[in-house]
Amino acid sequence: MYVPPSPRRARRLYLVSALLFLISLWCWHTKSNPPIIDPTYGLLNATNASSSNYAIATFLSGGLPYDTDAYFASARILTYQLLHAPETHNSRPIPFLVLCTKTVSEAKKARLKEDGATIVVAEDIKLRWWVHTGVTRWADQFTKLRLLEMTQYSRILFLDADHLLTGSVDAIFDAAAVRAPARTNFSRVAQLKADEAPVPAEYVFAARPDNAFSGCRDHAFPPPAHHAISAGFWVAAPSRELFRYLLSTMNAYRRFDPHTMEQSLLNYAFRREGTMPWGELEPKWSATWPNQADVDGGVVALHEKLWNEDLGDAGGVGELRKRWYEMQDQMEKYFKEKDEGKSR
């Protein structure tokens, strides 16, 4: 005699059937829509020192708990170092862009513009529901990717505001990994995903490994090689095709670990085993977890929140902090004299 399932069991059977149907539909969609491979899609030009249009950029957010005077001061110090400081300013005219969220105050934007920076107010990037992190100060980091839409520039060097420079950085645009576009490795077709936008046939994305995986403050110089990059310092060729591809990697749930936000996305998109492996810049260009060995090795861009007393003084951090505050004093003196000169 047939006994109908209980309402609770019937609901379970329905949910399992619906789930199996959705999985089957996804598998059919994936198989029936193979990744698009187009060797003419998103081609780029090589650059040269005489005719290429370069930019250097940083990022500033507002309206969040981490929007302290220290980050704004860092953006001003970086502006001073890149555009005005005798020992670190660019050797050629290159605009310095400060990419701002809409929450940055008008007063801060006006001050940075007065200092010489080019202010770019960016639209937020709409994130998928699963892309979030418990680290509040990283909430807006995907906005940095808006730089890749700025195709009026042939190459953009991005560096986080909390960098201390020891020399001019613009010679990075002459590096081989920056000047010549890399060809996408379409032979690695198994790495392409049908639920992602097509990858461009050429790209430029060059960075440095993150010293968090090479001993942190105790890393050697040059540090050992590692597959994971730091998203606080990179050079890329703006490309709408690349921008669309990067955003599409969020289509699938946890395609990358969202904890470190855009850094995780970039490490996925430019993974070494993928079709667009990242290019490695020379160790002299940047260092996370900087120490005295980096200074002695001539590293140009030292990435650290040197105003943070909690870092202590070990590994040369104390001397770097002293240097950061000296640079802040120089910056404030320079702009004060400049402002006073205008008011006369």
C-alpha positions in Angstrom: 0.0 0.0 0.0 1.4 3.4 -1.0 2.1 5.7 1.8 2.7 9.4 0.8 5.8 11.0 2.2 5.3 13.3 5.2 5.3 17.1 4.3 8.7 17.5 5.8 10.2 14.6 3.8 8.4 16.0 0.7 10.1 19.4 1.1 13.5 17.7 1.4 12.9 15.7 -1.7 11.8 18.9 -3.5 14.9 20.8 -2.4 17.2 18.0 -3.4 15.6 17.7 -6.8 15.8 21.5 -7.4 19.4 21.5 -6.4 20.3 18.6 -8.7 18.4 20.4 -11.5 20.4 23.6 -11.0 23.7 21.7 -10.9 22.8 19.9 -14.1 21.7 23.3 -15.7 25.1 24.9 -14.7 27.1 21.9 -16.1 25.1 22.1 -19.4 25.7 25.8 -19.6 29.4 25.5 -19.0 29.8 22.7 -21.6 27.6 24.4 -24.2 29.4 27.8 -23.8 33.1 27.1 -24.0 35.5 30.0 -23.2 36.0 32.6 -25.9 39.5 32.7 -27.4 40.2 35.7 -29.7 43.9 36.4 -30.5 42.9 39.9 -31.8 40.9 40.9 -28.7 42.3 43.7 -26.4 45.6 44.2 -28.2 48.0 46.8 -26.8 50.9 48.9 -28.0 54.4 48.8 -26.8 55.7 52.0 -25.1 58.7 54.2 -25.6 60.1 57.0 -23.5 59.5 59.8 -26.0 55.8 59.3 -26.9 54.1 57.3 -24.2 51.6 58.8 -21.8 52.3 57.6 -18.3 50.7 58.2 -14.9 51.4 57.4 -11.3 48.4 56.9 -9.0 47.4 56.3 -5.4 44.1 55.7 -3.7 42.3 57.7 -0.9 39.0 56.7 0.7 36.9 58.6 3.2 34.0 58.2 5.6 35.4 55.0 7.2 37.0 54.4 10.6 40.5 54.2 9.0 40.1 57.6 7.3 42.5 59.2 9.7 44.8 62.2 9.2 47.7 59.7 8.8 46.4 58.4 5.5 45.6 61.9 4.2 49.1 63.0 5.3 50.6 60.0 3.6 48.9 61.0 0.3 50.3 64.5 0.7 53.8 63.2 1.5 53.6 61.0 -1.6 52.5 63.9 -3.7 55.5 65.9 -2.4 57.9 63.1 -3.0 56.8 62.4 -6.5 56.4 66.0 -7.7 58.6 68.3 -5.6 61.2 66.7 -3.3 64.7 67.2 -4.9 65.9 63.6 -4.0 62.8 61.7 -5.1 60.8 63.7 -7.7 60.1 62.3 -11.1 62.8 62.9 -13.8 60.1 63.7 -16.4 56.6 65.2 -16.4 54.3 62.5 -15.2 50.9 63.3 -13.6 50.2 62.0 -10.1 46.6 60.8 -9.8 44.8 60.5 -6.5 41.9 58.2 -7.0 39.2 59.2 -4.5 36.0 57.7 -3.4 33.0 60.0 -3.2 33.3 60.1 0.5 36.6 62.0 0.6 35.9 65.5 1.8 36.1 68.5 -0.5 38.7 70.1 1.7 41.0 67.2 1.4 40.6 67.0 -2.4 41.2 70.7 -2.7 44.4 70.5 -0.6 45.8 67.6 -2.7 45.0 69.5 -5.9 46.7 72.6 -4.5 49.7 70.4 -3.8 49.9 69.4 -7.4 48.0 66.1 -7.6 45.3 65.3 -10.2 42.1 64.4 -8.4 40.0 61.6 -9.9 36.7 60.8 -8.1 35.7 57.2 -8.9 32.4 55.4 -8.9 32.2 52.5 -6.4 32.5 49.0 -7.9 29.4 46.9 -7.2 30.5 43.8 -5.6 28.9 40.3 -5.5 27.2 39.4 -2.2 30.0 37.0 -1.2 32.8 39.5 -1.7 33.4 41.0 1.7 36.0 41.0 4.5 36.1 41.5 8.2 38.9 44.2 7.9 36.9 47.4 7.7 39.7 49.5 6.2 39.8 47.3 3.1 36.1 47.8 2.2 36.7 50.2 -0.7 39.8 48.6 -2.2 38.2 47.3 -5.4 37.7 50.9 -6.4 41.4 50.9 -7.3 40.6 48.8 -10.4 38.9 51.9 -11.9 42.4 52.9 -12.9 42.3 50.2 -15.6 39.5 52.1 -17.3 41.7 55.1 -17.8 42.9 54.2 -21.3 44.1 57.8 -21.9 47.3 56.5 -20.2 49.4 53.8 -21.8 50.8 52.6 -18.4 49.9 53.4 -14.8 52.0 52.8 -11.8 49.8 52.3 -8.7 51.2 52.5 -5.2 49.4 52.7 -1.9 49.6 56.0 -0.1 51.6 54.5 2.7 54.9 54.4 0.8 58.1 56.1 1.7 60.3 56.8 -1.4 64.1 56.8 -1.3 64.6 57.8 -4.9 62.8 58.6 -8.2 60.4 55.8 -9.3 59.5 56.8 -12.8 62.3 54.8 -14.4 60.1 51.8 -13.7 58.3 52.7 -17.0 61.4 51.7 -18.9 61.4 48.2 -17.5 61.0 45.4 -20.1 58.0 43.9 -18.2 56.3 47.3 -18.5 57.1 48.5 -22.0 56.3 45.3 -24.0 52.8 43.7 -23.7 52.8 40.1 -22.7 50.9 37.6 -24.9 48.1 35.7 -23.2 49.0 32.0 -23.0 45.9 30.5 -24.7 47.5 27.1 -24.7 46.4 26.9 -21.1 42.8 26.7 -22.2 41.9 24.6 -19.2 42.5 27.7 -17.0 39.8 29.6 -18.8 36.3 29.7 -17.3 33.1 29.9 -19.3 31.4 32.1 -16.6 34.1 34.7 -16.9 34.5 37.4 -19.6 37.1 36.7 -22.4 40.7 37.4 -21.4 42.5 40.0 -23.6 45.1 38.6 -26.0 47.7 41.0 -24.6 48.2 42.5 -21.2 50.6 44.3 -18.9 50.6 43.6 -15.2 53.9 43.7 -13.3 54.4 43.6 -9.5 56.5 42.4 -6.6 56.0 39.4 -4.4 54.6 40.0 -1.0 57.2 39.7 1.7 54.5 38.5 4.1 55.3 35.1 2.6 59.1 35.5 2.8 59.8 36.1 6.4 57.9 39.4 7.0 60.2 41.8 8.6 63.0 39.3 8.7 63.2 38.8 4.9 66.5 38.9 3.1 67.4 41.2 0.2 66.8 40.3 -2.4 63.9 38.3 -1.0 63.2 34.7 -2.2 60.7 34.3 -5.0 57.1 33.7 -4.2 53.9 33.3 -6.3 51.8 35.8 -4.4 51.9 39.5 -5.2 51.3 42.6 -3.1 48.5 44.7 -4.5 50.0 47.8 -3.0 52.5 48.3 -5.9 51.9 47.4 -9.5 52.2 48.6 -13.1 49.5 47.9 -15.7 48.3 48.9 -19.1 44.8 50.3 -18.8 42.4 48.2 -20.8 38.6 48.0 -20.8 38.9 44.4 -21.9 41.0 43.6 -18.9 38.8 45.6 -16.6 35.7 43.6 -17.8 37.5 40.3 -17.3 38.6 41.2 -13.7 35.1 42.1 -12.7 33.7 38.9 -14.2 35.9 36.8 -11.9 33.4 37.6 -9.2 30.6 35.8 -11.1 31.3 32.5 -9.4 31.1 32.1 -5.6 34.5 32.2 -4.0 36.4 32.0 -7.2 39.0 33.7 -5.0 39.3 34.1 -1.2 37.8 37.6 -0.6 39.6 38.2 2.7 42.2 40.5 1.2 39.8 41.9 -1.3 41.3 43.2 -4.6 44.7 41.6 -3.8 43.0 38.2 -3.8 41.3 39.0 -7.1 44.6 40.1 -8.7 46.4 37.1 -7.5 43.8 34.9 -9.0 43.5 36.7 -12.3 47.3 36.9 -12.8 48.2 33.6 -11.2 51.4 32.0 -12.4 49.7 28.9 -13.7 47.0 30.9 -15.5 46.8 32.4 -19.0 48.0 35.8 -17.8 50.8 35.2 -15.3 52.1 38.4 -13.6 55.4 39.9 -14.6 58.0 40.3 -11.9 59.6 43.7 -11.3 63.2 43.9 -10.0 63.5 43.8 -6.2 64.8 47.4 -6.1 61.4 48.8 -6.9 59.3 48.0 -3.9 59.2 46.1 -0.6 56.5 45.2 1.8 57.5 44.7 5.4 60.6 46.9 4.7 63.7 46.5 6.8 67.3 47.8 6.9 68.4 45.2 4.3 65.9 46.8 1.8 67.4 50.3 2.5 70.9 49.0 2.1 69.8 47.2 -1.1 68.5 50.5 -2.6 64.8 49.7 -2.7 63.0 52.8 -4.0 59.5 52.4 -2.6 59.1 51.1 1.0 55.6 50.1 1.8 54.7 50.5 5.5 52.5 52.5 7.8 55.5 54.1 9.4 53.5 56.4 11.6 52.2 53.4 13.5 54.2 53.2 16.8 52.9 49.7 17.4 55.3 48.4 14.7 58.2 49.0 17.1 61.7 49.8 16.1 63.2 46.4 15.2 64.6 45.6 11.7 65.3 49.3 11.0 61.7 50.4 11.3 62.7 53.0 13.9 65.0 54.7 11.5 62.4 54.5 8.7 59.8 56.1 11.0 62.2 58.9 11.7 62.8 59.3 8.0 59.0 59.4 7.4 58.4 62.2 9.9 61.4 64.1 8.5 59.7 63.9 5.1 56.4 65.0 6.6 58.2 68.1 8.1 59.8 68.9 4.7 56.5 68.5 2.9 54.7 70.8 5.4 57.4 73.4 5.2 57.5 73.3 1.4 53.8 73.8 1.0 53.6 76.4 3.7 56.2 78.5 2.0 54.5 78.0 -1.3 51.1 79.0 0.1 52.6 82.1 1.8 54.2 83.1 -1.5 50.8 83.0 -3.3 49.2 85.2 -0.6 51.7 88.0 -1.0 
